[in-house]
Amino acid sequence: MTTFDTPDKTDYFRIATLKAGLRLLKFGITPHRGWTLTKALKWATEYTGRTYKRSEVDTAIADLTKKQEEMLK
């Protein structure tokens, strides 16, 4: 069993969850009632520092992947 016991590990998991949610939202599937594409892109901005338009979902996912790779180093 994996434990996310440090803030870095918790952020890594949150980014992975956010990426999965963005992939669903991209195709019109709502992962949870409170999730909207606008909110998810705002959450992505908190991690990457770049603001995204609704049409830039793929860019946000790519940037989040880069952020995760940086966290592993």
N, CA, C and O atoms as a Tripos MOL2 file, in Angstrom:
@<TRIPOS>MOLECULE
protein
  292   291    73     0     0
PROTEIN
NO_CHARGES

@<TRIPOS>ATOM
      1 N           0.8420   -1.1800    0.0000 N.3       1 MET1
      2 CA          0.0000    0.0000    0.0000 C.3       1 MET1
      3 C           0.8830    1.2370    0.0000 C.2       1 MET1
      4 O           1.8630    1.3100    0.7410 O.2       1 MET1
      5 N           0.5350    2.2010   -0.8280 N.am      2 THR2
      6 CA          1.2900    3.4320   -0.9350 C.3       2 THR2
      7 C           0.7120    4.4710    0.0150 C.2       2 THR2
      8 O          -0.5030    4.6320    0.1300 O.2       2 THR2
      9 N           1.6110    5.1660    0.6870 N.am      3 THR3
     10 CA          1.1990    6.2160    1.6060 C.3       3 THR3
     11 C           1.6890    7.5590    1.0770 C.2       3 THR3
     12 O           2.8600    7.7100    0.7280 O.2       3 THR3
     13 N           0.7990    8.5120    1.0210 N.am      4 PHE4
     14 CA          1.1560    9.8660    0.6010 C.3       4 PHE4
     15 C           1.3030   10.7070    1.8720 C.2       4 PHE4
     16 O           0.3980   11.4480    2.2550 O.2       4 PHE4
     17 N           2.4630   10.5700    2.5120 N.am      5 ASP5
     18 CA          2.6490   11.1460    3.8350 C.3       5 ASP5
     19 C           3.3970   12.4720    3.8550 C.2       5 ASP5
     20 O           3.5610   13.0630    4.9220 O.2       5 ASP5
     21 N           3.8500   12.9500    2.7120 N.am      6 THR6
     22 CA          4.5250   14.2460    2.6650 C.3       6 THR6
     23 C           3.7560   15.1640    1.7190 C.2       6 THR6
     24 O           3.0040   14.6790    0.8740 O.2       6 THR6
     25 N           3.9270   16.4650    1.8430 N.am      7 PRO7
     26 CA          3.2240   17.3800    0.9370 C.3       7 PRO7
     27 C           3.5660   17.1400   -0.5380 C.2       7 PRO7
     28 O           2.6990   17.2850   -1.4000 O.2       7 PRO7
     29 N           4.8140   16.7770   -0.8380 N.am      8 ASP8
     30 CA          5.1910   16.5120   -2.2250 C.3       8 ASP8
     31 C           4.4630   15.3030   -2.7790 C.2       8 ASP8
     32 O           3.9970   15.3250   -3.9180 O.2       8 ASP8
     33 N           4.3610   14.2510   -1.9860 N.am      9 LYS9
     34 CA          3.6650   13.0500   -2.4360 C.3       9 LYS9
     35 C           2.1740   13.3170   -2.5950 C.2       9 LYS9
     36 O           1.5380   12.7970   -3.5120 O.2       9 LYS9
     37 N           1.6290   14.1140   -1.7170 N.am     10 THR10
     38 CA          0.2140   14.4690   -1.8120 C.3      10 THR10
     39 C          -0.0510   15.2750   -3.0750 C.2      10 THR10
     40 O          -1.0320   15.0300   -3.7770 O.2      10 THR10
     41 N           0.8280   16.2460   -3.3690 N.am     11 ASP11
     42 CA          0.6880   17.0350   -4.5900 C.3      11 ASP11
     43 C           0.8230   16.1620   -5.8320 C.2      11 ASP11
     44 O           0.1100   16.3630   -6.8150 O.2      11 ASP11
     45 N           1.7310   15.1990   -5.7910 N.am     12 TYR12
     46 CA          1.9060   14.2900   -6.9240 C.3      12 TYR12
     47 C           0.6030   13.5320   -7.1970 C.2      12 TYR12
     48 O           0.1870   13.3950   -8.3470 O.2      12 TYR12
     49 N          -0.0310   13.0460   -6.1350 N.am     13 PHE13
     50 CA         -1.2980   12.3280   -6.2840 C.3      13 PHE13
     51 C          -2.4090   13.2540   -6.7730 C.2      13 PHE13
     52 O          -3.2140   12.8680   -7.6210 O.2      13 PHE13
     53 N          -2.4530   14.4630   -6.2440 N.am     14 ARG14
     54 CA         -3.4820   15.4200   -6.6720 C.3      14 ARG14
     55 C          -3.3280   15.7640   -8.1540 C.2      14 ARG14
     56 O          -4.3200   15.9040   -8.8690 O.2      14 ARG14
     57 N          -2.0830   15.8990   -8.6120 N.am     15 ILE15
     58 CA         -1.8520   16.1880  -10.0330 C.3      15 ILE15
     59 C          -2.3050   15.0050  -10.8860 C.2      15 ILE15
     60 O          -2.9180   15.2010  -11.9360 O.2      15 ILE15
     61 N          -2.0130   13.7870  -10.4520 N.am     16 ALA16
     62 CA         -2.4500   12.6020  -11.1980 C.3      16 ALA16
     63 C          -3.9730   12.5450  -11.2830 C.2      16 ALA16
     64 O          -4.5230   12.2240  -12.3370 O.2      16 ALA16
     65 N          -4.6510   12.8510  -10.1940 N.am     17 THR17
     66 CA         -6.1130   12.8570  -10.1740 C.3      17 THR17
     67 C          -6.6630   13.9620  -11.0710 C.2      17 THR17
     68 O          -7.6450   13.7610  -11.7850 O.2      17 THR17
     69 N          -6.0240   15.1230  -11.0290 N.am     18 LEU18
     70 CA         -6.4510   16.2480  -11.8570 C.3      18 LEU18
     71 C          -6.2870   15.9190  -13.3390 C.2      18 LEU18
     72 O          -7.1610   16.2480  -14.1420 O.2      18 LEU18
     73 N          -5.1970   15.2830  -13.7070 N.am     19 LYS19
     74 CA         -4.9920   14.8930  -15.1030 C.3      19 LYS19
     75 C          -6.0790   13.9290  -15.5680 C.2      19 LYS19
     76 O          -6.6080   14.0700  -16.6710 O.2      19 LYS19
     77 N          -6.4090   12.9590  -14.7350 N.am     20 ALA20
     78 CA         -7.4600   12.0050  -15.0920 C.3      20 ALA20
     79 C          -8.8030   12.7160  -15.2570 C.2      20 ALA20
     80 O          -9.5600   12.4200  -16.1810 O.2      20 ALA20
     81 N          -9.0900   13.6530  -14.3590 N.am     21 GLY21
     82 CA        -10.3340   14.4160  -14.4520 C.3      21 GLY21
     83 C         -10.3830   15.2860  -15.6940 C.2      21 GLY21
     84 O         -11.4360   15.4110  -16.3200 O.2      21 GLY21
     85 N          -9.2610   15.8870  -16.0580 N.am     22 LEU22
     86 CA         -9.2210   16.7150  -17.2660 C.3      22 LEU22
     87 C          -9.4640   15.8760  -18.5190 C.2      22 LEU22
     88 O         -10.1200   16.3250  -19.4580 O.2      22 LEU22
     89 N          -8.9330   14.6630  -18.5250 N.am     23 ARG23
     90 CA         -9.1690   13.7820  -19.6750 C.3      23 ARG23
     91 C         -10.6590   13.4510  -19.8060 C.2      23 ARG23
     92 O         -11.1910   13.4140  -20.9160 O.2      23 ARG23
     93 N         -11.3230   13.2150  -18.6900 N.am     24 LEU24
     94 CA        -12.7610   12.9460  -18.7300 C.3      24 LEU24
     95 C         -13.5380   14.1770  -19.1790 C.2      24 LEU24
     96 O         -14.4150   14.0870  -20.0390 O.2      24 LEU24
     97 N         -13.2150   15.3270  -18.5950 N.am     25 LEU25
     98 CA        -13.9210   16.5620  -18.9320 C.3      25 LEU25
     99 C         -13.7330   16.9360  -20.4000 C.2      25 LEU25
    100 O         -14.6150   17.5350  -21.0140 O.2      25 LEU25
    101 N         -12.5880   16.5800  -20.9480 N.am     26 LYS26
    102 CA        -12.3070   16.8670  -22.3540 C.3      26 LYS26
    103 C         -13.3520   16.2290  -23.2670 C.2      26 LYS26
    104 O         -13.6910   16.7820  -24.3130 O.2      26 LYS26
    105 N         -13.8620   15.0620  -22.8660 N.am     27 PHE27
    106 CA        -14.8580   14.3540  -23.6670 C.3      27 PHE27
    107 C         -16.2780   14.5430  -23.1580 C.2      27 PHE27
    108 O         -17.1940   13.8530  -23.6050 O.2      27 PHE27
    109 N         -16.4690   15.4700  -22.2250 N.am     28 GLY28
    110 CA        -17.8080   15.7930  -21.7630 C.3      28 GLY28
    111 C         -18.3130   14.9450  -20.6110 C.2      28 GLY28
    112 O         -19.4980   14.9910  -20.2800 O.2      28 GLY28
    113 N         -17.4250   14.1670  -19.9960 N.am     29 ILE29
    114 CA        -17.8110   13.3410  -18.8610 C.3      29 ILE29
    115 C         -17.4130   14.0710  -17.5790 C.2      29 ILE29
    116 O         -16.2540   14.4530  -17.4170 O.2      29 ILE29
    117 N         -18.3500   14.2620  -16.6870 N.am     30 THR30
    118 CA        -18.0730   14.9380  -15.4270 C.3      30 THR30
    119 C         -17.6580   13.9130  -14.3840 C.2      30 THR30
    120 O         -18.4540   13.0420  -14.0330 O.2      30 THR30
    121 N         -16.4100   13.9960  -13.8720 N.am     31 PRO31
    122 CA        -15.9580   13.0130  -12.8890 C.3      31 PRO31
    123 C         -16.6820   13.1250  -11.5500 C.2      31 PRO31
    124 O         -16.8210   12.1330  -10.8340 O.2      31 PRO31
    125 N         -17.1340   14.3060  -11.2160 N.am     32 HIS32
    126 CA        -17.8380   14.5420   -9.9550 C.3      32 HIS32
    127 C         -18.7310   15.7510  -10.1470 C.2      32 HIS32
    128 O         -18.4500   16.5990  -10.9950 O.2      32 HIS32
    129 N         -19.7730   15.8400   -9.3950 N.am     33 ARG33
    130 CA        -20.7350   16.9180   -9.5480 C.3      33 ARG33
    131 C         -20.0870   18.2940   -9.4260 C.2      33 ARG33
    132 O         -20.4990   19.2280  -10.1130 O.2      33 ARG33
    133 N         -19.1030   18.4340   -8.5820 N.am     34 GLY34
    134 CA        -18.4770   19.7330   -8.3580 C.3      34 GLY34
    135 C         -17.4160   20.1070   -9.3690 C.2      34 GLY34
    136 O         -16.9210   21.2340   -9.3630 O.2      34 GLY34
    137 N         -17.0590   19.1680  -10.2450 N.am     35 TRP35
    138 CA        -16.0070   19.4360  -11.2250 C.3      35 TRP35
    139 C         -16.5880   20.0720  -12.4760 C.2      35 TRP35
    140 O         -17.5670   19.5850  -13.0400 O.2      35 TRP35
    141 N         -15.9730   21.1650  -12.9000 N.am     36 THR36
    142 CA        -16.2550   21.7460  -14.2010 C.3      36 THR36
    143 C         -14.9150   21.9430  -14.8900 C.2      36 THR36
    144 O         -13.8680   21.9250  -14.2440 O.2      36 THR36
    145 N         -14.9520   22.1290  -16.1780 N.am     37 LEU37
    146 CA        -13.7080   22.3270  -16.9150 C.3      37 LEU37
    147 C         -13.0040   23.5970  -16.4460 C.2      37 LEU37
    148 O         -11.7800   23.6210  -16.3210 O.2      37 LEU37
    149 N         -13.7640   24.6360  -16.1900 N.am     38 THR38
    150 CA        -13.1780   25.8920  -15.7360 C.3      38 THR38
    151 C         -12.4860   25.7180  -14.3870 C.2      38 THR38
    152 O         -11.3730   26.2100  -14.1960 O.2      38 THR38
    153 N         -13.1260   25.0300  -13.4580 N.am     39 LYS39
    154 CA        -12.5100   24.8010  -12.1460 C.3      39 LYS39
    155 C         -11.2610   23.9490  -12.2630 C.2      39 LYS39
    156 O         -10.2540   24.2330  -11.6150 O.2      39 LYS39
    157 N         -11.3160   22.9050  -13.0830 N.am     40 ALA40
    158 CA        -10.1700   22.0130  -13.2340 C.3      40 ALA40
    159 C          -8.9860   22.7520  -13.8470 C.2      40 ALA40
    160 O          -7.8430   22.5350  -13.4440 O.2      40 ALA40
    161 N          -9.2470   23.6120  -14.8070 N.am     41 LEU41
    162 CA         -8.1510   24.3850  -15.4040 C.3      41 LEU41
    163 C          -7.5930   25.4020  -14.4130 C.2      41 LEU41
    164 O          -6.4040   25.7210  -14.4500 O.2      41 LEU41
    165 N          -8.4460   25.9080  -13.5310 N.am     42 LYS42
    166 CA         -7.9720   26.8120  -12.4820 C.3      42 LYS42
    167 C          -7.0660   26.0630  -11.5110 C.2      42 LYS42
    168 O          -6.0530   26.6000  -11.0620 O.2      42 LYS42
    169 N          -7.4280   24.8280  -11.1880 N.am     43 TRP43
    170 CA         -6.5870   24.0080  -10.3090 C.3      43 TRP43
    171 C          -5.2560   23.6960  -10.9850 C.2      43 TRP43
    172 O          -4.2150   23.6680  -10.3290 O.2      43 TRP43
    173 N          -5.2870   23.4600  -12.2960 N.am     44 ALA44
    174 CA         -4.0480   23.2110  -13.0410 C.3      44 ALA44
    175 C          -3.1490   24.4400  -12.9980 C.2      44 ALA44
    176 O          -1.9260   24.3190  -12.9230 O.2      44 ALA44
    177 N          -3.7510   25.6120  -13.0460 N.am     45 THR45
    178 CA         -2.9830   26.8560  -12.9720 C.3      45 THR45
    179 C          -2.2500   26.9740  -11.6440 C.2      45 THR45
    180 O          -1.1430   27.5100  -11.5950 O.2      45 THR45
    181 N          -2.8490   26.4810  -10.5740 N.am     46 GLU46
    182 CA         -2.1980   26.5370   -9.2640 C.3      46 GLU46
    183 C          -0.8890   25.7540   -9.2500 C.2      46 GLU46
    184 O           0.0440   26.1190   -8.5350 O.2      46 GLU46
    185 N          -0.8130   24.6880  -10.0310 N.am     47 TYR47
    186 CA          0.4010   23.8720  -10.0580 C.3      47 TYR47
    187 C           1.4140   24.3260  -11.0900 C.2      47 TYR47
    188 O           2.6190   24.2280  -10.8580 O.2      47 TYR47
    189 N           0.9430   24.8260  -12.2360 N.am     48 THR48
    190 CA          1.8620   25.1710  -13.3130 C.3      48 THR48
    191 C           2.1990   26.6550  -13.3780 C.2      48 THR48
    192 O           3.2480   27.0380  -13.8950 O.2      48 THR48
    193 N           1.3060   27.4880  -12.8510 N.am     49 GLY49
    194 CA          1.5440   28.9310  -12.9080 C.3      49 GLY49
    195 C           1.1300   29.5570  -14.2310 C.2      49 GLY49
    196 O           1.3600   30.7470  -14.4480 O.2      49 GLY49
    197 N           0.5310   28.7870  -15.1060 N.am     50 ARG50
    198 CA          0.0960   29.2820  -16.4080 C.3      50 ARG50
    199 C          -1.4190   29.1940  -16.4840 C.2      50 ARG50
    200 O          -2.0040   28.1870  -16.0850 O.2      50 ARG50
    201 N          -2.0550   30.2340  -16.9910 N.am     51 THR51
    202 CA         -3.5100   30.1970  -17.1310 C.3      51 THR51
    203 C          -3.8640   29.5250  -18.4500 C.2      51 THR51
    204 O          -3.1540   29.6570  -19.4470 O.2      51 THR51
    205 N          -4.9920   28.7950  -18.4310 N.am     52 TYR52
    206 CA         -5.4200   28.0280  -19.5970 C.3      52 TYR52
    207 C          -6.8180   28.4400  -20.0100 C.2      52 TYR52
    208 O          -7.6720   28.7460  -19.1780 O.2      52 TYR52
    209 N          -7.0330   28.4400  -21.3300 N.am     53 LYS53
    210 CA         -8.3690   28.6430  -21.8690 C.3      53 LYS53
    211 C          -9.0510   27.2810  -21.9410 C.2      53 LYS53
    212 O          -8.3970   26.2470  -21.8090 O.2      53 LYS53
    213 N         -10.3560   27.2840  -22.1490 N.am     54 ARG54
    214 CA        -11.1110   26.0350  -22.2000 C.3      54 ARG54
    215 C         -10.6600   25.1420  -23.3550 C.2      54 ARG54
    216 O         -10.8600   23.9280  -23.3120 O.2      54 ARG54
    217 N         -10.0610   25.7270  -24.3720 N.am     55 SER55
    218 CA         -9.6060   24.9490  -25.5230 C.3      55 SER55
    219 C          -8.2000   24.3800  -25.3340 C.2      55 SER55
    220 O          -7.7030   23.6820  -26.2180 O.2      55 SER55
    221 N          -7.5570   24.6590  -24.2170 N.am     56 GLU56
    222 CA         -6.1690   24.2390  -23.9910 C.3      56 GLU56
    223 C          -6.0550   23.0930  -22.9820 C.2      56 GLU56
    224 O          -5.1220   23.0670  -22.1790 O.2      56 GLU56
    225 N          -6.9830   22.1620  -23.0170 N.am     57 VAL57
    226 CA         -6.9730   21.0440  -22.0750 C.3      57 VAL57
    227 C          -5.7460   20.1700  -22.2930 C.2      57 VAL57
    228 O          -5.0940   19.7620  -21.3310 O.2      57 VAL57
    229 N          -5.4250   19.8790  -23.5560 N.am     58 ASP58
    230 CA         -4.2620   19.0360  -23.8450 C.3      58 ASP58
    231 C          -2.9650   19.6850  -23.3650 C.2      58 ASP58
    232 O          -2.0680   18.9980  -22.8780 O.2      58 ASP58
    233 N          -2.8680   20.9880  -23.5010 N.am     59 THR59
    234 CA         -1.6860   21.7100  -23.0280 C.3      59 THR59
    235 C          -1.5810   21.6310  -21.5170 C.2      59 THR59
    236 O          -0.4890   21.4550  -20.9760 O.2      59 THR59
    237 N          -2.7000   21.7570  -20.8360 N.am     60 ALA60
    238 CA         -2.7020   21.6710  -19.3750 C.3      60 ALA60
    239 C          -2.2630   20.2810  -18.9220 C.2      60 ALA60
    240 O          -1.4860   20.1560  -17.9760 O.2      60 ALA60
    241 N          -2.7530   19.2400  -19.5870 N.am     61 ILE61
    242 CA         -2.3710   17.8730  -19.2290 C.3      61 ILE61
    243 C          -0.8750   17.6730  -19.4540 C.2      61 ILE61
    244 O          -0.1990   17.0670  -18.6220 O.2      61 ILE61
    245 N          -0.3540   18.1770  -20.5720 N.am     62 ALA62
    246 CA          1.0790   18.0460  -20.8570 C.3      62 ALA62
    247 C           1.9140   18.7880  -19.8210 C.2      62 ALA62
    248 O           2.9380   18.2760  -19.3680 O.2      62 ALA62
    249 N           1.4840   19.9940  -19.4420 N.am     63 ASP63
    250 CA          2.2160   20.7670  -18.4380 C.3      63 ASP63
    251 C           2.1870   20.0800  -17.0770 C.2      63 ASP63
    252 O           3.1820   20.0960  -16.3530 O.2      63 ASP63
    253 N           1.0640   19.4840  -16.7290 N.am     64 LEU64
    254 CA          0.9680   18.7610  -15.4620 C.3      64 LEU64
    255 C           1.8550   17.5220  -15.4650 C.2      64 LEU64
    256 O           2.4260   17.1610  -14.4360 O.2      64 LEU64
    257 N           1.9700   16.8750  -16.6110 N.am     65 THR65
    258 CA          2.8600   15.7190  -16.7270 C.3      65 THR65
    259 C           4.3060   16.1420  -16.5170 C.2      65 THR65
    260 O           5.0660   15.4540  -15.8340 O.2      65 THR65
    261 N           4.6880   17.2740  -17.1030 N.am     66 LYS66
    262 CA          6.0470   17.7950  -16.9020 C.3      66 LYS66
    263 C           6.2910   18.1200  -15.4310 C.2      66 LYS66
    264 O           7.3710   17.8600  -14.9010 O.2      66 LYS66
    265 N           5.2880   18.6860  -14.7810 N.am     67 LYS67
    266 CA          5.4010   19.0110  -13.3530 C.3      67 LYS67
    267 C           5.6170   17.7470  -12.5330 C.2      67 LYS67
    268 O           6.4280   17.7340  -11.6080 O.2      67 LYS67
    269 N           4.8890   16.6790  -12.8710 N.am     68 GLN68
    270 CA          5.0590   15.4030  -12.1540 C.3      68 GLN68
    271 C           6.4620   14.8480  -12.3690 C.2      68 GLN68
    272 O           7.0810   14.3460  -11.4310 O.2      68 GLN68
    273 N           6.9610   14.9330  -13.5840 N.am     69 GLU69
    274 CA          8.3080   14.4400  -13.8630 C.3      69 GLU69
    275 C           9.3580   15.2240  -13.0860 C.2      69 GLU69
    276 O          10.3420   14.6550  -12.6120 O.2      69 GLU69
    277 N           9.1460   16.5340  -12.9560 N.am     70 GLU70
    278 CA         10.0690   17.3600  -12.1620 C.3      70 GLU70
    279 C          10.0350   16.9610  -10.6960 C.2      70 GLU70
    280 O          11.0610   17.0080  -10.0180 O.2      70 GLU70
    281 N           8.8770   16.5730  -10.2060 N.am     71 MET71
    282 CA          8.7350   16.2050   -8.8140 C.3      71 MET71
    283 C           9.4760   14.9020   -8.5030 C.2      71 MET71
    284 O           9.9060   14.6910   -7.3690 O.2      71 MET71
    285 N           9.6260   14.0360   -9.4920 N.am     72 LEU72
    286 CA         10.2970   12.7660   -9.2740 C.3      72 LEU72
    287 C          11.8190   12.9080   -9.2170 C.2      72 LEU72
    288 O          12.5100   12.0280   -8.7020 O.2      72 LEU72
    289 N          12.3280   13.9990   -9.7390 N.am     73 LYS73
    290 CA         13.7900   14.1970   -9.7440 C.3      73 LYS73
    291 C          14.3120   14.5550   -8.3890 C.2      73 LYS73
    292 O          15.5160   14.7540   -8.2240 O.2      73 LYS73
@<TRIPOS>BOND
     1     1     2 1
     2     2     3 1
     3     3     4 2
     4     3     5 am
     5     5     6 1
     6     6     7 1
     7     7     8 2
     8     7     9 am
     9     9    10 1
    10    10    11 1
    11    11    12 2
    12    11    13 am
    13    13    14 1
    14    14    15 1
    15    15    16 2
    16    15    17 am
    17    17    18 1
    18    18    19 1
    19    19    20 2
    20    19    21 am
    21    21    22 1
    22    22    23 1
    23    23    24 2
    24    23    25 am
    25    25    26 1
    26    26    27 1
    27    27    28 2
    28    27    29 am
    29    29    30 1
    30    30    31 1
    31    31    32 2
    32    31    33 am
    33    33    34 1
    34    34    35 1
    35    35    36 2
    36    35    37 am
    37    37    38 1
    38    38    39 1
    39    39    40 2
    40    39    41 am
    41    41    42 1
    42    42    43 1
    43    43    44 2
    44    43    45 am
    45    45    46 1
    46    46    47 1
    47    47    48 2
    48    47    49 am
    49    49    50 1
    50    50    51 1
    51    51    52 2
    52    51    53 am
    53    53    54 1
    54    54    55 1
    55    55    56 2
    56    55    57 am
    57    57    58 1
    58    58    59 1
    59    59    60 2
    60    59    61 am
    61    61    62 1
    62    62    63 1
    63    63    64 2
    64    63    65 am
    65    65    66 1
    66    66    67 1
    67    67    68 2
    68    67    69 am
    69    69    70 1
    70    70    71 1
    71    71    72 2
    72    71    73 am
    73    73    74 1
    74    74    75 1
    75    75    76 2
    76    75    77 am
    77    77    78 1
    78    78    79 1
    79    79    80 2
    80    79    81 am
    81    81    82 1
    82    82    83 1
    83    83    84 2
    84    83    85 am
    85    85    86 1
    86    86    87 1
    87    87    88 2
    88    87    89 am
    89    89    90 1
    90    90    91 1
    91    91    92 2
    92    91    93 am
    93    93    94 1
    94    94    95 1
    95    95    96 2
    96    95    97 am
    97    97    98 1
    98    98    99 1
    99    99   100 2
   100    99   101 am
   101   101   102 1
   102   102   103 1
   103   103   104 2
   104   103   105 am
   105   105   106 1
   106   106   107 1
   107   107   108 2
   108   107   109 am
   109   109   110 1
   110   110   111 1
   111   111   112 2
   112   111   113 am
   113   113   114 1
   114   114   115 1
   115   115   116 2
   116   115   117 am
   117   117   118 1
   118   118   119 1
   119   119   120 2
   120   119   121 am
   121   121   122 1
   122   122   123 1
   123   123   124 2
   124   123   125 am
   125   125   126 1
   126   126   127 1
   127   127   128 2
   128   127   129 am
   129   129   130 1
   130   130   131 1
   131   131   132 2
   132   131   133 am
   133   133   134 1
   134   134   135 1
   135   135   136 2
   136   135   137 am
   137   137   138 1
   138   138   139 1
   139   139   140 2
   140   139   141 am
   141   141   142 1
   142   142   143 1
   143   143   144 2
   144   143   145 am
   145   145   146 1
   146   146   147 1
   147   147   148 2
   148   147   149 am
   149   149   150 1
   150   150   151 1
   151   151   152 2
   152   151   153 am
   153   153   154 1
   154   154   155 1
   155   155   156 2
   156   155   157 am
   157   157   158 1
   158   158   159 1
   159   159   160 2
   160   159   161 am
   161   161   162 1
   162   162   163 1
   163   163   164 2
   164   163   165 am
   165   165   166 1
   166   166   167 1
   167   167   168 2
   168   167   169 am
   169   169   170 1
   170   170   171 1
   171   171   172 2
   172   171   173 am
   173   173   174 1
   174   174   175 1
   175   175   176 2
   176   175   177 am
   177   177   178 1
   178   178   179 1
   179   179   180 2
   180   179   181 am
   181   181   182 1
   182   182   183 1
   183   183   184 2
   184   183   185 am
   185   185   186 1
   186   186   187 1
   187   187   188 2
   188   187   189 am
   189   189   190 1
   190   190   191 1
   191   191   192 2
   192   191   193 am
   193   193   194 1
   194   194   195 1
   195   195   196 2
   196   195   197 am
   197   197   198 1
   198   198   199 1
   199   199   200 2
   200   199   201 am
   201   201   202 1
   202   202   203 1
   203   203   204 2
   204   203   205 am
   205   205   206 1
   206   206   207 1
   207   207   208 2
   208   207   209 am
   209   209   210 1
   210   210   211 1
   211   211   212 2
   212   211   213 am
   213   213   214 1
   214   214   215 1
   215   215   216 2
   216   215   217 am
   217   217   218 1
   218   218   219 1
   219   219   220 2
   220   219   221 am
   221   221   222 1
   222   222   223 1
   223   223   224 2
   224   223   225 am
   225   225   226 1
   226   226   227 1
   227   227   228 2
   228   227   229 am
   229   229   230 1
   230   230   231 1
   231   231   232 2
   232   231   233 am
   233   233   234 1
   234   234   235 1
   235   235   236 2
   236   235   237 am
   237   237   238 1
   238   238   239 1
   239   239   240 2
   240   239   241 am
   241   241   242 1
   242   242   243 1
   243   243   244 2
   244   243   245 am
   245   245   246 1
   246   246   247 1
   247   247   248 2
   248   247   249 am
   249   249   250 1
   250   250   251 1
   251   251   252 2
   252   251   253 am
   253   253   254 1
   254   254   255 1
   255   255   256 2
   256   255   257 am
   257   257   258 1
   258   258   259 1
   259   259   260 2
   260   259   261 am
   261   261   262 1
   262   262   263 1
   263   263   264 2
   264   263   265 am
   265   265   266 1
   266   266   267 1
   267   267   268 2
   268   267   269 am
   269   269   270 1
   270   270   271 1
   271   271   272 2
   272   271   273 am
   273   273   274 1
   274   274   275 1
   275   275   276 2
   276   275   277 am
   277   277   278 1
   278   278   279 1
   279   279   280 2
   280   279   281 am
   281   281   282 1
   282   282   283 1
   283   283   284 2
   284   283   285 am
   285   285   286 1
   286   286   287 1
   287   287   288 2
   288   287   289 am
   289   289   290 1
   290   290   291 1
   291   291   292 2
@<TRIPOS>SUBSTRUCTURE
     1 MET1         2 RESIDUE 1 A MET
     2 THR2         6 RESIDUE 1 A THR
     3 THR3        10 RESIDUE 1 A THR
     4 PHE4        14 RESIDUE 1 A PHE
     5 ASP5        18 RESIDUE 1 A ASP
     6 THR6        22 RESIDUE 1 A THR
     7 PRO7        26 RESIDUE 1 A PRO
     8 ASP8        30 RESIDUE 1 A ASP
     9 LYS9        34 RESIDUE 1 A LYS
    10 THR10       38 RESIDUE 1 A THR
    11 ASP11       42 RESIDUE 1 A ASP
    12 TYR12       46 RESIDUE 1 A TYR
    13 PHE13       50 RESIDUE 1 A PHE
    14 ARG14       54 RESIDUE 1 A ARG
    15 ILE15       58 RESIDUE 1 A ILE
    16 ALA16       62 RESIDUE 1 A ALA
    17 THR17       66 RESIDUE 1 A THR
    18 LEU18       70 RESIDUE 1 A LEU
    19 LYS19       74 RESIDUE 1 A LYS
    20 ALA20       78 RESIDUE 1 A ALA
    21 GLY21       82 RESIDUE 1 A GLY
    22 LEU22       86 RESIDUE 1 A LEU
    23 ARG23       90 RESIDUE 1 A ARG
    24 LEU24       94 RESIDUE 1 A LEU
    25 LEU25       98 RESIDUE 1 A LEU
    26 LYS26      102 RESIDUE 1 A LYS
    27 PHE27      106 RESIDUE 1 A PHE
    28 GLY28      110 RESIDUE 1 A GLY
    29 ILE29      114 RESIDUE 1 A ILE
    30 THR30      118 RESIDUE 1 A THR
    31 PRO31      122 RESIDUE 1 A PRO
    32 HIS32      126 RESIDUE 1 A HIS
    33 ARG33      130 RESIDUE 1 A ARG
    34 GLY34      134 RESIDUE 1 A GLY
    35 TRP35      138 RESIDUE 1 A TRP
    36 THR36      142 RESIDUE 1 A THR
    37 LEU37      146 RESIDUE 1 A LEU
    38 THR38      150 RESIDUE 1 A THR
    39 LYS39      154 RESIDUE 1 A LYS
    40 ALA40      158 RESIDUE 1 A ALA
    41 LEU41      162 RESIDUE 1 A LEU
    42 LYS42      166 RESIDUE 1 A LYS
    43 TRP43      170 RESIDUE 1 A TRP
    44 ALA44      174 RESIDUE 1 A ALA
    45 THR45      178 RESIDUE 1 A THR
    46 GLU46      182 RESIDUE 1 A GLU
    47 TYR47      186 RESIDUE 1 A TYR
    48 THR48      190 RESIDUE 1 A THR
    49 GLY49      194 RESIDUE 1 A GLY
    50 ARG50      198 RESIDUE 1 A ARG
    51 THR51      202 RESIDUE 1 A THR
    52 TYR52      206 RESIDUE 1 A TYR
    53 LYS53      210 RESIDUE 1 A LYS
    54 ARG54      214 RESIDUE 1 A ARG
    55 SER55      218 RESIDUE 1 A SER
    56 GLU56      222 RESIDUE 1 A GLU
    57 VAL57      226 RESIDUE 1 A VAL
    58 ASP58      230 RESIDUE 1 A ASP
    59 THR59      234 RESIDUE 1 A THR
    60 ALA60      238 RESIDUE 1 A ALA
    61 ILE61      242 RESIDUE 1 A ILE
    62 ALA62      246 RESIDUE 1 A ALA
    63 ASP63      250 RESIDUE 1 A ASP
    64 LEU64      254 RESIDUE 1 A LEU
    65 THR65      258 RESIDUE 1 A THR
    66 LYS66      262 RESIDUE 1 A LYS
    67 LYS67      266 RESIDUE 1 A LYS
    68 GLN68      270 RESIDUE 1 A GLN
    69 GLU69      274 RESIDUE 1 A GLU
    70 GLU70      278 RESIDUE 1 A GLU
    71 MET71      282 RESIDUE 1 A MET
    72 LEU72      286 RESIDUE 1 A LEU
    73 LYS73      290 RESIDUE 1 A LYS
